[in-house]
Amino acid sequence: MSAEVPGTNPLFKIKDTAYTFNVEEYISFLNQCEDFMSVDKENFEVMLECISERLINCADAKTPIGEIRPQIKLLKELGFFLKNIVSVAATE
């Protein structure tokens, strides 16, 4: 799915629906996470990988992998998203 980002406007469109990035919520999210973990880029991915592993390891032996695959895929996508959504700005 491709996203359309018009000019310098913080809005973007996906399938004819306009969205905006809520910076305040993202900052709040980072502040909340800092209470229990480092919010460096890689740490989100590491934390979510740990959760994925726990999900796999704690599943009942009779649980088909197909039942937990969506949850694991979501965790992996969240890790990638959180790792890449922002970058440290270059200083001049």
C-alpha positions in Angstrom: 0.0 0.0 0.0 1.5 3.3 -1.0 1.0 6.5 1.0 0.7 10.0 -0.5 2.4 12.8 1.4 1.3 16.2 0.0 4.1 18.8 0.2 5.1 20.0 3.7 1.6 19.4 5.1 1.6 16.9 7.9 -1.4 15.1 6.3 -1.1 12.0 4.2 -3.6 10.0 2.3 -4.1 6.2 2.0 -6.9 5.0 -0.2 -8.6 8.4 -0.3 -8.6 8.8 3.4 -6.6 11.7 4.9 -4.6 11.2 8.1 -2.4 13.4 10.2 0.4 12.4 12.5 -0.5 13.1 16.1 2.9 14.3 17.5 1.6 14.9 21.0 0.4 11.3 21.3 3.7 9.9 20.0 5.6 12.0 22.5 3.3 10.9 25.3 3.8 7.3 24.2 7.6 7.7 24.3 7.4 9.3 27.7 5.3 6.5 29.1 7.7 3.9 27.7 10.7 5.6 29.2 9.3 4.7 32.6 10.1 1.0 32.0 12.5 0.8 29.1 14.9 2.7 26.9 13.2 4.3 23.9 16.2 4.0 21.6 15.2 2.7 18.1 16.3 -0.9 18.5 14.8 -1.3 22.0 11.3 -1.3 20.7 12.1 -4.1 18.3 13.9 -6.1 21.0 11.1 -5.7 23.5 8.5 -6.8 20.9 10.7 -9.8 19.9 10.8 -10.9 23.5 7.0 -10.7 23.7 6.8 -12.7 20.5 9.1 -15.4 21.9 7.1 -15.6 25.1 3.9 -15.9 23.1 5.4 -18.8 21.2 7.0 -20.5 24.2 4.0 -20.2 26.5 1.5 -21.4 24.0 0.0 -24.8 24.7 1.7 -27.6 22.8 -1.5 -28.3 21.1 -1.9 -24.7 19.8 -1.5 -24.6 16.1 1.0 -22.0 15.0 -1.6 -20.5 12.7 -3.6 -19.4 15.8 -0.9 -17.2 17.1 0.7 -16.2 13.8 -1.4 -12.9 13.4 -0.3 -11.8 16.9 3.3 -12.5 16.2 3.2 -10.7 12.8 1.6 -7.7 14.4 4.3 -7.5 17.0 7.0 -7.7 14.3 5.3 -4.9 12.3 4.9 -2.8 15.4 8.7 -3.2 16.1 9.5 -2.1 12.6 7.1 0.8 12.8 8.4 2.1 16.1 12.0 1.7 15.1 11.5 3.7 11.9 8.8 6.2 12.6 11.2 8.9 13.7 14.9 9.6 13.5 17.2 11.8 15.4 17.5 15.1 13.4 20.8 15.9 12.0 22.4 18.9 13.6 24.0 21.6 11.5 
